[in-house]
Amino acid sequence: MKPGAAVAKSGKKAGKSNAGAAGSGAPAATPKKEKEKRPPVKVKGPIVVGERDEEYEHVQRETCHCGGGYEIEMEEIRPASESSGPLDILKTLCVDCGSRVDFQFDISSFYDGSESEFEFDEGAGGSGDDEGGWLS
């Protein structure tokens, strides 16, 4: 913008009009889509645990800054690297405000590298995991 040019409240230079733009052959500007703003993901950990059940118990005890609880959306196993041992990451969402927290658990004390111990065991049945009869 040139020094001293007036700006209208709409952010355009005063005195210019777009009235003839439609007939001038220039393509009409399409409005930009606003990006969906998602809150940043917080990371907690790594938290050292001795067994897998401790991970779920830890997440159940935690509360969000708003006072809500967390719901686990996804689980990710990261094998050991040069800088850390194997990690089990529980990606969670606050049920009240939608904040996201990734809980990282150091599972080096019991994880041997196979994902079989982290898969759902369909043969276990009747363990009380079917609250509300969803699996029946």
Secondary structure as UniProt FT lines:
FT   TURN            3..4
FT   TURN            9..10
FT   TURN            14..15
FT   TURN            19..21
FT   HELIX           22..24
FT   STRAND          41..48
FT   HELIX           52..61
FT   TURN            65..66
FT   STRAND          70..78
FT   STRAND          87..94
FT   TURN            95..97
FT   STRAND          100..106
FT   TURN            108..110
FT   HELIX           116..118
FT   TURN            122..124
FT   HELIX           131..133
FT   TURN            134..135
//
